[in-house]
């Protein structure tokens, strides 16, 4: 069985690492991005992502898609 893929996005390196360690410990594959623009570029290259959660959206991303799901591909 292939581990589920998570696109982890956080501008704080410590938070990214903490969440990444937790998810890896629970058998997830992790791809990390440091901001929304980088995440959107990566999302175009990755297989479908089933769940995405964004707790804050900076003004640079206003008006742009905020989540990518398999339903949109």
C-alpha positions in Angstrom: 0.0 0.0 0.0 1.3 3.5 -0.9 1.4 6.0 1.9 -1.1 8.9 1.5 0.6 12.1 0.2 0.3 15.4 2.1 1.3 18.8 0.8 2.3 20.6 4.0 2.4 24.4 3.8 3.7 26.7 6.5 5.9 29.7 6.4 7.4 28.8 9.8 10.2 26.3 9.4 9.8 24.9 12.9 6.1 24.3 12.4 6.7 22.6 9.1 9.2 20.3 10.6 7.0 19.5 13.7 4.0 18.7 11.5 6.1 16.8 9.1 7.6 14.6 11.8 4.2 13.9 13.2 2.7 13.0 9.8 5.7 10.8 8.8 5.4 9.0 12.1 1.8 8.2 11.0 2.9 6.8 7.6 2.2 9.8 5.4 4.4 11.0 2.5 5.2 14.7 2.9 5.9 17.4 0.3 6.6 20.7 1.9 6.1 24.3 0.7 7.0 27.5 2.5 4.1 29.7 1.1 0.8 29.6 -0.8 2.4 30.4 -4.2 4.9 27.6 -3.8 2.1 25.2 -2.7 -0.1 26.0 -5.7 2.9 25.4 -8.1 3.6 22.1 -6.4 -0.1 21.1 -6.4 -0.1 21.3 -10.2 2.7 18.8 -10.3 1.5 16.3 -7.6 -1.0 13.6 -7.8 -4.5 14.6 -6.5 -4.6 15.8 -2.9 -7.8 14.6 -1.2 -7.8 17.0 1.7 -6.3 20.4 2.2 -6.7 22.7 5.2 -5.6 26.3 5.2 -5.8 28.2 8.5 -4.7 31.6 7.1 -4.4 33.1 3.7 -2.1 36.0 3.1 -3.2 39.0 1.1 -0.9 37.9 -1.8 -3.2 34.9 -2.3 -6.5 36.7 -2.1 -8.7 35.9 -5.1 -6.7 32.8 -6.0 -7.7 29.2 -5.4 -7.2 28.3 -1.8 -7.4 24.5 -2.0 -6.8 21.8 -4.6 -8.8 18.7 -4.5 -9.0 15.7 -6.8 -12.5 16.8 -7.8 -11.0 19.8 -9.6 -8.7 17.8 -11.8 
